[in-house]
Amino acid sequence: PARAGELVRALVLGKKENISKTTVLSSAALDRIFERIGMLILLVIMPLIMDTPDWMKKGTFGFVIFFSTVFILIILLMKISPDTIVKYIPLSEKTNEIIKGVFEKLQKGFEAINNIQTSAAATILSLLGWITQIFMIHFVILSFGIHMTPLAALMALLAVNIAIMIPAAPGSLGTFELSVVLALGFFNIDKSLALSIALTYHFIQLIPVTIAGVISIPLLG
């Protein structure tokens, strides 16, 4: 719940590789940012190739504003020297040194964003990941005997990811299913059938990750 898995993943990686927790957390955040860049590209493309419901347009607008704000803040963080930051903080020298160290570790975690080749590669991999997810949903829909273009799967995928940005129940249970039902409802798919599709897709997503997590716990100590 509340994205606790992201925190645990970062802490385990930091311990295993002997890397600062702050650096690992900022790297994990950067990983999420590149993932959302791929999502943003799809959100921009989608209205150009298909009609979208009003709730999707509002969700897209909110996501773009939120993501743009976060991205700008990270860029500013990378441009500002830690010495400049502590210079304007009226605290003790010891406290300022701690703050300076935290900012240096944050910048180290985000430094990949300054490399154009790395950023481009990460964006391409992000898009490939999203395309894989689209076809996963598309094949789930086909398995229920519904023959539609992958556009329905695209809308369902983006709707889910806009919805689960808000921390909810473990595994986004409920929020996940509702967003899929709304997206497929736009294509006149019955709610009960859409719910079955949502539950199947959610199951396919959760079970492999859960099994991998259970196996990795004793291995990681």
KESEKOL-851290 format. One record per residue: residue in one letter; x negated, y, z negated of N, C-alpha, C in turn. Coordinates in Angstrom, 2 decimals, m for minus. Each point is the difference from the previous one (the first is absolute). Layout:
! KESEKOL-851290
<'A'; <X; Y; Z>; <X; Y; Z>; <X; Y; Z>>
...
This chain:
! KESEKOL-851290
<'P'; <m0.83; m1.22; 0.00>; <0.83; 1.22; 0.00>; <m0.85; 1.26; 0.00>>
<'A'; <0.54; 1.07; 0.55>; <m0.70; 1.30; 0.04>; <m1.39; m0.12; 0.63>>
<'R'; <m0.13; m0.92; 0.96>; <m1.27; m0.18; 0.73>; <m1.14; m0.45; m0.92>>
<'A'; <0.33; m0.73; m1.07>; <m1.04; m0.46; m0.93>; <m0.99; m0.91; 0.70>>
<'G'; <0.45; m0.73; 1.02>; <m0.90; m0.90; 0.73>; <m1.16; 0.73; 0.64>>
<'E'; <0.24; 1.22; 0.47>; <m1.07; 0.79; 0.61>; <m1.09; 0.31; m1.03>>
<'L'; <0.44; 0.34; m1.21>; <m0.95; 0.32; m1.07>; <m0.80; m1.24; m0.39>>
<'V'; <0.68; m1.13; m0.16>; <m0.67; m1.24; m0.39>; <m1.02; m0.41; 1.06>>
<'R'; <0.39; 0.09; 1.26>; <m0.92; m0.36; 1.09>; <m1.27; 0.83; m0.05>>
<'A'; <0.16; 1.30; m0.24>; <m1.15; 0.90; m0.05>; <m0.89; m0.33; m1.19>>
<'L'; <0.61; m0.26; m1.15>; <m0.78; m0.29; m1.20>; <m0.77; m1.31; 0.13>>
<'V'; <0.64; m1.02; 0.59>; <m0.66; m1.29; 0.18>; <m1.18; 0.14; 0.96>>
<'L'; <0.22; 0.73; 1.09>; <m1.08; 0.21; 0.99>; <m1.16; 0.76; m0.62>>
<'G'; <0.32; 1.01; m0.78>; <m1.04; 0.80; m0.63>; <m0.85; m0.83; m0.96>>
<'K'; <0.67; m0.86; m0.76>; <m0.70; m0.86; m0.95>; <m0.85; m1.03; 0.73>>
<'K'; <0.56; m0.58; 1.06>; <m0.70; m1.06; 0.73>; <m1.23; 0.52; 0.73>>
<'E'; <0.12; 1.19; 0.59>; <m1.08; 0.55; 0.81>; <m0.84; 1.03; m0.75>>
<'N'; <0.32; 0.19; m1.28>; <m0.72; 0.96; m0.84>; <0.02; 1.41; 0.61>>
<'I'; <1.18; 0.42; 0.39>; <0.20; 1.33; 0.57>; <0.86; 0.81; m0.96>>
<'S'; <m0.25; 1.29; m0.05>; <0.79; 0.88; m0.87>; <1.49; m0.15; 0.29>>
<'K'; <0.80; m0.07; m1.06>; <1.46; m0.15; 0.16>; <0.58; 1.19; 0.76>>
<'T'; <m0.56; 1.18; m0.25>; <0.48; 1.20; 0.69>; <m0.26; m0.11; 1.50>>
<'T'; <m1.19; m0.46; 0.37>; <m0.34; m0.16; 1.42>; <0.88; m1.05; 0.65>>
<'V'; <0.22; m1.12; m0.70>; <0.84; m1.07; 0.55>; <1.44; 0.47; 0.17>>
<'L'; <0.51; 0.73; m0.98>; <1.38; 0.50; 0.09>; <0.16; 0.98; 1.16>>
<'S'; <m1.00; 0.86; 0.21>; <0.09; 0.95; 1.11>; <m0.13; m0.73; 1.34>>
<'S'; <m0.81; m1.06; 0.05>; <m0.11; m0.81; 1.22>; <1.31; m0.71; 0.30>>
<'A'; <0.66; m0.50; m1.07>; <1.29; m0.65; 0.17>; <1.05; 1.00; 0.51>>
<'A'; <m0.10; 1.23; m0.52>; <0.92; 1.04; 0.46>; <m0.25; 0.32; 1.47>>
<'L'; <m1.28; 0.03; 0.39>; <m0.34; 0.27; 1.40>; <0.52; m1.12; 0.91>>
<'D'; <m0.08; m1.22; m0.49>; <0.54; m1.14; 0.73>; <1.48; 0.19; 0.28>>
<'R'; <0.73; 0.47; m1.02>; <1.43; 0.28; 0.15>; <0.24; 1.14; 0.98>>
<'I'; <m0.88; 0.98; m0.02>; <0.17; 1.15; 0.89>; <m0.13; m0.42; 1.46>>
<'F'; <m1.01; m0.80; 0.31>; <m0.15; m0.47; 1.39>; <1.18; m0.89; 0.40>>
<'E'; <0.51; m0.76; m0.96>; <1.19; m0.81; 0.28>; <1.17; 0.89; 0.36>>
<'R'; <0.15; 1.10; m0.74>; <1.11; 0.92; 0.25>; <m0.20; 0.83; 1.26>>
<'I'; <m1.25; 0.17; 0.43>; <m0.24; 0.70; 1.27>; <0.63; m0.80; 1.14>>
<'G'; <m0.19; m1.33; m0.04>; <0.64; m0.86; 1.01>; <1.51; 0.13; m0.05>>
<'M'; <0.54; 0.04; m1.22>; <1.45; 0.16; m0.17>; <0.46; 1.35; 0.54>>
<'L'; <m0.78; 1.03; m0.26>; <0.35; 1.34; 0.47>; <0.05; 0.04; 1.53>>
<'I'; <m0.96; m0.65; 0.65>; <m0.02; m0.04; 1.47>; <1.27; m0.66; 0.53>>
<'L'; <0.41; m1.10; m0.63>; <1.22; m0.70; 0.42>; <1.24; 0.85; m0.26>>
<'L'; <0.01; 0.73; m1.11>; <1.14; 0.86; m0.32>; <0.14; 1.13; 1.02>>
<'V'; <m1.13; 0.50; 0.49>; <0.03; 1.07; 1.01>; <0.47; m0.55; 1.35>>
<'I'; <m0.43; m1.23; 0.32>; <0.34; m0.61; 1.29>; <1.47; m0.42; 0.04>>
<'M'; <0.51; m0.52; m1.12>; <1.33; m0.61; m0.01>; <1.12; 0.89; 0.55>>
<'P'; <0.12; 1.27; m0.42>; <1.08; 0.84; 0.54>; <m0.11; 0.26; 1.50>>
<'L'; <m1.20; m0.20; 0.54>; <m0.21; 0.23; 1.43>; <0.49; m1.16; 0.86>>
<'I'; <0.16; m1.19; m0.61>; <0.37; m1.18; 0.78>; <1.37; m0.57; m0.38>>
<'M'; <0.62; 0.58; m1.07>; <1.29; m0.53; m0.43>; <0.72; 1.02; m0.88>>
<'D'; <1.32; m0.15; m0.09>; <0.77; 0.82; m0.92>; <m0.24; m0.49; m1.43>>
<'T'; <0.01; 0.93; m0.94>; <m0.20; m0.36; m1.40>; <1.10; 0.64; m0.85>>
<'P'; <0.43; m0.67; m1.08>; <1.05; 0.57; m0.87>; <m0.53; 1.19; m0.78>>
<'D'; <0.91; 0.82; m0.52>; <m0.39; 1.20; m0.73>; <m0.84; m0.31; m1.23>>
<'W'; <0.35; m1.09; m0.71>; <m0.76; m0.32; m1.22>; <m1.45; m0.36; 0.33>>
<'M'; <m0.21; m0.58; 1.18>; <m1.37; m0.32; 0.42>; <m0.76; 1.29; 0.33>>
<'K'; <0.67; 0.94; 0.64>; <m0.64; 1.28; 0.33>; <m0.40; 0.75; m1.26>>
<'K'; <0.90; m0.01; m1.01>; <m0.30; 0.68; m1.26>; <m1.15; m0.69; m0.73>>
<'G'; <0.02; m1.33; 0.02>; <m1.08; m0.76; m0.64>; <m1.33; 0.26; 0.67>>
<'T'; <0.02; 0.08; 1.33>; <m1.22; 0.27; 0.77>; <m0.55; 1.39; m0.34>>
<'F'; <0.91; 0.97; m0.06>; <m0.42; 1.37; m0.34>; <m0.64; 0.04; m1.38>>
<'G'; <0.63; m0.66; m0.97>; <m0.55; m0.04; m1.35>; <m1.35; m0.67; m0.05>>
<'F'; <m0.14; m1.09; 0.75>; <m1.27; m0.73; 0.03>; <m1.10; 0.86; 0.62>>
<'V'; <0.31; 0.68; 1.10>; <m0.99; 0.84; 0.68>; <m0.49; 1.11; m0.93>>
<'I'; <0.93; 0.64; m0.72>; <m0.36; 1.07; m0.93>; <m0.90; m0.55; m1.11>>
<'F'; <0.41; m1.12; m0.59>; <m0.76; m0.60; m1.10>; <m1.39; m0.42; 0.46>>
<'F'; <m0.05; m0.71; 1.12>; <m1.28; m0.51; 0.50>; <m0.93; 1.14; 0.39>>
<'S'; <0.54; 1.00; 0.66>; <m0.82; 1.15; 0.43>; <m0.60; 0.71; m1.21>>
<'T'; <0.80; 0.14; m1.07>; <m0.48; 0.64; m1.22>; <m1.15; m0.79; m0.62>>
<'V'; <0.18; m1.32; m0.10>; <m1.04; m0.85; m0.58>; <m1.27; 0.06; 0.85>>
<'F'; <0.17; m0.05; 1.32>; <m1.16; 0.00; 0.90>; <m0.77; 1.31; m0.11>>
<'I'; <0.71; 1.11; m0.08>; <m0.65; 1.31; m0.12>; <m0.76; 0.10; m1.32>>
<'L'; <0.60; m0.52; m1.07>; <m0.66; 0.03; m1.31>; <m1.29; m0.81; 0.01>>
<'I'; <0.02; m1.14; 0.70>; <m1.21; m0.84; 0.08>; <m1.08; 0.71; 0.80>>
<'I'; <0.39; 0.63; 1.10>; <m0.97; 0.75; 0.82>; <m0.64; 1.11; m0.83>>
<'L'; <0.83; 0.71; m0.78>; <m0.53; 1.06; m0.86>; <m0.94; m0.58; m1.06>>
<'L'; <0.38; m1.15; m0.55>; <m0.85; m0.66; m0.99>; <m1.36; m0.33; 0.57>>
<'M'; <m0.03; m0.43; 1.26>; <m1.27; m0.37; 0.63>; <m0.86; 1.22; 0.33>>
<'K'; <0.64; 1.15; 0.17>; <m0.74; 1.20; 0.41>; <m0.54; 0.80; m1.19>>
<'I'; <0.64; m0.19; m1.17>; <m0.40; 0.79; m1.16>; <m1.11; m0.72; m0.77>>
<'S'; <m1.04; 0.73; m0.33>; <m1.10; m0.57; m0.78>; <0.43; m0.17; m1.46>>
<'P'; <m0.34; m1.13; m0.62>; <0.31; m0.19; m1.43>; <m0.55; 1.12; m0.88>>
<'D'; <m1.15; 0.56; 0.38>; <m0.58; 1.11; m0.76>; <0.90; 1.22; 0.05>>
<'T'; <0.63; 0.22; 1.16>; <0.92; 1.14; 0.14>; <1.23; m0.20; m0.86>>
<'I'; <0.47; m1.23; m0.08>; <1.20; m0.31; m0.79>; <m0.25; 0.28; m1.48>>
<'V'; <m1.09; m0.54; m0.53>; <m0.25; 0.17; m1.44>; <m0.39; 1.44; m0.35>>
<'K'; <m0.45; 0.73; 1.00>; <m0.40; 1.38; m0.24>; <1.17; 0.84; m0.50>>
<'Y'; <1.22; m0.34; 0.47>; <1.17; 0.79; m0.36>; <0.85; m0.66; m1.09>>
<'I'; <m0.54; m1.04; m0.64>; <0.73; m0.66; m1.09>; <m0.62; 0.43; m1.33>>
<'P'; <0.74; 0.74; m0.81>; <m0.55; 0.54; m1.26>; <m0.02; m1.04; m1.12>>
<'L'; <m0.78; m1.06; 0.18>; <m0.11; m1.04; m1.02>; <m1.47; m0.17; m0.39>>
<'S'; <m0.24; m0.89; m0.94>; <m1.37; m0.21; m0.46>; <m0.85; m0.61; 1.11>>
<'E'; <m1.31; 0.13; m0.16>; <m0.93; m0.52; 1.02>; <0.15; m1.51; 0.15>>
<'K'; <0.19; m0.70; m1.12>; <0.15; m1.45; 0.02>; <1.26; m0.42; 0.77>>
<'T'; <1.09; 0.73; m0.26>; <1.27; m0.30; 0.68>; <m0.12; 0.29; 1.49>>
<'N'; <m0.66; 1.10; 0.32>; <m0.19; 0.34; 1.42>; <m0.82; m1.05; 0.73>>
<'E'; <m0.99; m0.57; m0.68>; <m0.81; m1.05; 0.61>; <0.84; m1.25; 0.29>>
<'I'; <0.91; m0.30; m0.93>; <0.90; m1.15; 0.21>; <0.90; 0.25; 1.20>>
<'I'; <0.58; 1.21; 0.06>; <0.89; 0.36; 1.12>; <m0.77; m0.04; 1.31>>
<'K'; <m1.23; 0.52; m0.02>; <m0.84; m0.01; 1.20>; <m0.27; m1.42; 0.47>>
<'G'; <m0.29; m0.88; m0.95>; <m0.25; m1.41; 0.34>; <1.21; m0.67; 0.62>>
<'V'; <1.19; 0.31; m0.55>; <1.24; m0.58; 0.53>; <0.22; 0.45; 1.45>>
<'F'; <m0.21; 1.31; 0.25>; <0.20; 0.51; 1.36>; <m1.02; m0.59; 0.97>>
<'E'; <m1.22; m0.21; m0.45>; <m1.02; m0.60; 0.88>; <0.38; m1.43; 0.37>>
<'K'; <0.54; m0.74; m0.97>; <0.42; m1.37; 0.27>; <1.22; m0.04; 0.92>>
<'L'; <0.90; 0.97; m0.18>; <1.16; 0.09; 0.89>; <m0.44; 0.26; 1.43>>
<'Q'; <m0.92; 0.93; 0.15>; <m0.51; 0.33; 1.33>; <m0.71; m1.18; 0.65>>
<'K'; <m0.69; m0.78; m0.81>; <m0.67; m1.19; 0.52>; <1.01; m0.99; 0.54>>
<'G'; <1.12; m0.15; m0.71>; <1.04; m0.92; 0.45>; <0.68; 0.45; 1.27>>
<'F'; <0.07; 1.33; 0.19>; <0.68; 0.55; 1.18>; <m0.95; 0.32; 1.15>>
<'E'; <m1.29; m0.27; m0.15>; <m0.98; 0.47; 0.98>; <0.20; m0.60; 1.39>>
<'A'; <0.66; m1.16; 0.11>; <0.22; m0.62; 1.31>; <0.83; 0.89; 0.91>>
<'I'; <0.80; 0.89; m0.60>; <0.87; 0.85; 0.81>; <m0.81; 1.01; 0.81>>
<'N'; <m1.26; 0.23; m0.38>; <m0.86; 0.94; 0.73>; <m0.64; m0.63; 1.22>>
<'N'; <0.07; m1.33; 0.10>; <m0.59; m0.71; 1.12>; <1.06; m0.24; 1.08>>
<'I'; <m0.15; 0.63; 1.15>; <1.02; m0.08; 1.05>; <0.18; m1.43; 0.50>>
<'Q'; <m1.11; m0.71; 0.21>; <0.09; m1.37; 0.51>; <0.71; m0.91; m0.99>>
<'T'; <m0.35; 0.12; m1.27>; <0.64; m0.81; m1.03>; <1.49; 0.33; m0.10>>
<'S'; <0.31; 1.29; 0.05>; <1.40; 0.42; m0.09>; <0.82; m0.51; 1.20>>
<'A'; <m0.61; 0.08; 1.20>; <0.68; m0.47; 1.21>; <0.24; m1.51; m0.07>>
<'A'; <m1.02; m0.74; m0.45>; <0.13; m1.46; m0.11>; <1.07; m0.37; m1.02>>
<'A'; <0.01; 0.72; m1.12>; <1.00; m0.26; m1.05>; <1.41; 0.29; 0.51>>
<'T'; <0.15; 1.06; 0.80>; <1.31; 0.35; 0.54>; <0.48; m1.06; 0.99>>
<'I'; <m0.90; m0.48; 0.85>; <0.35; m1.05; 0.98>; <0.41; m1.28; m0.72>>
<'L'; <m0.75; m0.38; m1.02>; <0.33; m1.20; m0.78>; <1.34; 0.18; m0.71>>
<'S'; <0.25; 1.21; m0.46>; <1.28; 0.29; m0.64>; <1.16; m0.21; 0.97>>
<'L'; <m0.15; 0.53; 1.22>; <1.05; m0.16; 1.01>; <0.21; m1.48; 0.36>>
<'L'; <m1.09; m0.76; 0.11>; <0.12; m1.43; 0.29>; <0.75; m0.72; m1.11>>
<'G'; <m0.27; 0.43; m1.24>; <0.72; m0.59; m1.14>; <1.48; 0.30; 0.05>>
<'W'; <0.35; 1.23; 0.36>; <1.41; 0.38; 0.11>; <0.69; m0.75; 1.14>>
<'I'; <m0.69; m0.14; 1.12>; <0.57; m0.73; 1.15>; <0.25; m1.46; m0.37>>
<'T'; <m0.93; m0.59; m0.76>; <0.18; m1.38; m0.46>; <1.26; m0.11; m0.86>>
<'Q'; <0.20; 0.98; m0.88>; <1.19; 0.01; m0.85>; <1.28; 0.14; 0.82>>
<'I'; <m0.07; 0.83; 1.03>; <1.19; 0.19; 0.86>; <0.42; m1.33; 0.62>>
<'F'; <m0.97; m0.73; 0.54>; <0.33; m1.27; 0.65>; <0.39; m1.06; m1.02>>
<'M'; <m0.51; 0.10; m1.22>; <0.43; m0.92; m1.04>; <1.50; 0.17; m0.28>>
<'I'; <0.43; 1.26; m0.15>; <1.43; 0.26; m0.22>; <0.80; m0.39; 1.23>>
<'H'; <m0.53; 0.28; 1.18>; <0.69; m0.32; 1.25>; <0.28; m1.50; 0.09>>
<'F'; <m0.98; m0.82; m0.36>; <0.18; m1.45; 0.07>; <0.96; m0.50; m1.08>>
<'V'; <0.02; 0.68; m1.14>; <0.98; m0.35; m1.03>; <1.41; 0.27; 0.52>>
<'I'; <0.18; 1.15; 0.65>; <1.30; 0.34; 0.58>; <0.41; m1.02; 1.06>>
<'L'; <m0.95; m0.38; 0.85>; <0.27; m1.00; 1.03>; <0.39; m1.34; m0.61>>
<'S'; <m0.60; m0.34; m1.15>; <0.29; m1.29; m0.64>; <1.45; m0.09; m0.46>>
<'F'; <0.67; 1.15; m0.13>; <1.41; 0.02; m0.38>; <0.91; 0.04; 1.23>>
<'G'; <m0.58; m0.21; 1.17>; <0.78; m0.04; 1.23>; <0.38; 1.35; 0.54>>
<'I'; <m0.65; 1.05; m0.46>; <0.28; 1.36; 0.46>; <m1.10; 0.42; 0.97>>
<'H'; <0.38; 0.27; 1.22>; <m0.99; 0.36; 1.03>; <0.03; 1.51; 0.24>>
<'M'; <m1.03; 0.66; m0.53>; <m0.12; 1.45; 0.13>; <m1.43; 0.35; 0.36>>
<'T'; <m0.21; 1.22; 0.44>; <m1.36; 0.46; 0.27>; <m0.73; 0.20; m1.33>>
<'P'; <m1.32; 0.05; 0.04>; <m0.77; 0.25; m1.23>; <0.27; 1.36; m0.64>>
<'L'; <0.78; 0.86; 0.67>; <0.30; 1.32; m0.56>; <0.76; m0.10; m1.31>>
<'A'; <0.89; m1.00; m0.11>; <0.73; m0.20; m1.25>; <m0.96; m0.37; m1.12>>
<'A'; <m0.97; m0.83; 0.33>; <m1.01; m0.39; m0.99>; <m0.86; 1.21; m0.40>>
<'L'; <m0.31; 0.85; 0.98>; <m0.77; 1.21; m0.27>; <0.73; 0.89; m1.00>>
<'M'; <1.28; 0.22; 0.23>; <0.77; 0.85; m0.91>; <0.10; m0.62; m1.38>>
<'A'; <0.22; m1.32; m0.05>; <0.09; m0.68; m1.29>; <m1.31; 0.13; m0.78>>
<'L'; <m1.11; m0.19; 0.69>; <m1.31; 0.08; m0.65>; <m0.27; 1.39; m0.56>>
<'L'; <0.27; 1.02; 0.79>; <m0.25; 1.37; m0.44>; <0.96; 0.39; m1.12>>
<'A'; <1.25; m0.45; 0.09>; <0.97; 0.29; m1.06>; <m0.45; m0.60; m1.32>>
<'V'; <m0.47; m1.24; 0.04>; <m0.49; m0.67; m1.21>; <m1.15; 0.78; m0.61>>
<'N'; <m0.95; 0.41; 0.81>; <m1.20; 0.64; m0.52>; <0.24; 1.42; m0.48>>
<'I'; <1.01; 0.66; 0.54>; <0.39; 1.30; m0.55>; <0.66; m0.22; m1.36>>
<'A'; <0.85; m1.01; m0.09>; <0.75; m0.27; m1.24>; <m0.92; m0.44; m1.14>>
<'I'; <m0.95; m0.88; 0.28>; <m0.83; m0.55; m1.08>; <m1.13; 0.93; m0.43>>
<'M'; <m0.09; 1.17; 0.61>; <m0.97; 0.98; m0.48>; <0.37; 0.45; m1.41>>
<'I'; <1.30; m0.11; m0.33>; <0.46; 0.35; m1.34>; <m0.15; m1.23; m0.88>>
<'P'; <m0.77; 0.08; m1.09>; <m0.18; m1.17; m0.87>; <1.35; m0.54; m0.48>>
<'A'; <0.17; m1.31; 0.10>; <1.28; m0.60; m0.37>; <m0.26; m1.31; m0.73>>
<'A'; <0.92; m0.95; 0.15>; <m0.14; m1.29; m0.65>; <m1.20; m0.75; 0.56>>
<'P'; <m0.50; m1.01; m0.74>; <m1.12; m0.81; 0.52>; <0.31; m0.55; 1.38>>
<'G'; <m0.96; 0.15; 0.92>; <0.20; m0.49; 1.36>; <0.99; 0.83; 0.80>>
<'S'; <0.36; 1.19; m0.55>; <0.99; 0.88; 0.66>; <1.33; m0.72; 0.23>>
<'L'; <0.31; m0.93; m0.88>; <1.24; m0.77; 0.14>; <1.21; 0.93; m0.05>>
<'G'; <0.86; m0.13; 0.96>; <1.20; 0.83; 0.08>; <m0.20; 1.16; 0.95>>
<'T'; <m0.99; 0.83; m0.27>; <m0.31; 1.12; 0.90>; <m0.38; m0.50; 1.38>>
<'F'; <m0.81; m1.02; 0.02>; <m0.45; m0.63; 1.25>; <1.20; m0.47; 0.82>>
<'E'; <0.88; m0.76; m0.65>; <1.14; m0.60; 0.70>; <0.98; 1.07; 0.49>>
<'L'; <0.24; 1.00; m0.84>; <0.94; 1.06; 0.38>; <m0.47; 0.74; 1.23>>
<'S'; <m1.29; 0.32; 0.06>; <m0.52; 0.75; 1.15>; <0.10; m0.82; 1.29>>
<'V'; <m0.23; m1.31; m0.08>; <0.13; m0.85; 1.19>; <1.45; m0.07; 0.44>>
<'V'; <0.92; m0.13; m0.94>; <1.43; m0.05; 0.32>; <0.45; 1.28; 0.70>>
<'L'; <m0.46; 1.15; m0.50>; <0.35; 1.28; 0.61>; <m0.57; 0.12; 1.41>>
<'A'; <m1.26; m0.41; 0.16>; <m0.64; 0.10; 1.31>; <0.68; m0.90; 1.03>>
<'L'; <0.27; m1.24; m0.38>; <0.63; m0.93; 0.94>; <1.47; 0.34; 0.22>>
<'G'; <0.61; 0.63; m1.00>; <1.39; 0.45; 0.17>; <0.14; 1.01; 1.11>>
<'F'; <m1.06; 0.76; 0.24>; <0.00; 0.98; 1.09>; <0.13; m0.70; 1.35>>
<'F'; <m0.40; m1.28; 0.04>; <0.09; m0.80; 1.23>; <1.22; m0.92; m0.03>>
<'N'; <0.95; 0.36; m0.88>; <1.28; m0.72; m0.12>; <m0.16; m1.47; m0.42>>
<'I'; <m1.00; m0.27; m0.80>; <m0.16; m1.34; m0.57>; <0.76; m0.05; m1.32>>
<'D'; <0.83; m1.02; m0.17>; <0.82; m0.15; m1.19>; <m0.85; 0.08; m1.28>>
<'K'; <0.55; 0.63; m1.04>; <m0.76; 0.22; m1.23>; <m0.45; m1.30; m0.65>>
<'S'; <0.87; m1.00; m0.04>; <m0.36; m1.26; m0.63>; <m1.12; m0.70; 0.78>>
<'L'; <0.07; 0.09; 1.32>; <m1.05; m0.59; 0.83>; <m1.31; 0.79; m0.14>>
<'A'; <0.13; 1.32; m0.05>; <m1.18; 0.86; m0.17>; <m0.67; m0.27; m1.35>>
<'L'; <0.82; m0.26; m1.03>; <m0.55; m0.30; m1.31>; <m0.76; m1.33; 0.02>>
<'S'; <0.52; m0.97; 0.71>; <m0.69; m1.29; 0.13>; <m1.34; 0.17; 0.71>>
<'I'; <0.00; 0.84; 1.03>; <m1.25; 0.29; 0.72>; <m1.00; 0.68; m0.94>>
<'A'; <0.51; 0.96; m0.78>; <m0.86; 0.74; m0.92>; <m0.61; m0.92; m1.05>>
<'L'; <0.81; m0.89; m0.57>; <m0.49; m0.93; m1.02>; <m1.04; m0.96; 0.57>>
<'T'; <0.25; m0.46; 1.23>; <m0.95; m0.91; 0.65>; <m1.33; 0.68; 0.25>>
<'Y'; <0.05; 1.20; 0.55>; <m1.21; 0.75; 0.27>; <m0.75; 0.32; m1.29>>
<'H'; <0.74; 0.39; m1.04>; <m0.61; 0.32; m1.29>; <m0.68; m1.24; m0.59>>
<'F'; <0.66; m1.14; 0.13>; <m0.55; m1.27; m0.49>; <m1.31; m0.32; 0.72>>
<'I'; <0.00; 0.17; 1.31>; <m1.20; m0.28; 0.80>; <m1.16; 0.90; m0.42>>
<'Q'; <0.33; 1.24; m0.38>; <m1.03; 0.93; m0.42>; <m0.54; m0.30; m1.39>>
<'L'; <0.89; m0.32; m0.92>; <m0.39; m0.14; m1.40>; <m0.69; m1.32; m0.35>>
<'I'; <0.53; m1.10; 0.53>; <m0.48; m1.32; m0.43>; <m1.50; m0.22; 0.28>>
<'P'; <m0.48; 0.23; 1.24>; <m1.45; m0.22; 0.25>; <m0.89; 0.86; m0.90>>
<'V'; <0.39; 1.26; m0.20>; <m0.79; 0.90; m0.84>; <0.01; m0.47; m1.45>>
<'T'; <1.16; m0.45; m0.47>; <0.13; m0.49; m1.37>; <m0.86; m1.24; m0.22>>
<'I'; <0.05; m0.93; 0.94>; <m0.81; m1.22; m0.09>; <m1.49; 0.33; m0.01>>
<'A'; <m0.39; 0.91; 0.89>; <m1.41; 0.41; 0.06>; <m0.43; 0.66; m1.30>>
<'G'; <0.90; 0.80; m0.59>; <m0.31; 0.64; m1.26>; <m0.19; m0.98; m1.13>>
<'V'; <0.89; m0.99; m0.07>; <m0.10; m1.03; m1.06>; <m1.30; m0.79; 0.14>>
<'I'; <m0.37; m0.32; 1.24>; <m1.24; m0.76; 0.24>; <m1.23; 0.83; m0.35>>
<'S'; <0.06; 1.31; 0.30>; <m1.19; 0.84; m0.19>; <m0.26; 0.37; m1.47>>
<'I'; <1.03; m0.06; m0.84>; <m0.17; 0.40; m1.41>; <m1.11; m0.80; m0.69>>
<'P'; <0.03; m1.33; 0.03>; <m1.09; m0.73; m0.67>; <m1.35; 0.17; 0.72>>
<'L'; <0.04; 0.21; 1.32>; <m1.25; 0.15; 0.75>; <m0.70; 1.31; m0.34>>
<'L'; <0.82; 1.04; m0.26>; <m0.57; 1.31; m0.29>; <m0.29; 0.18; m1.49>>
<'G'; <0.50; m0.93; m0.78>; <m0.25; 0.07; m1.46>; <0.82; 1.11; m0.62>>
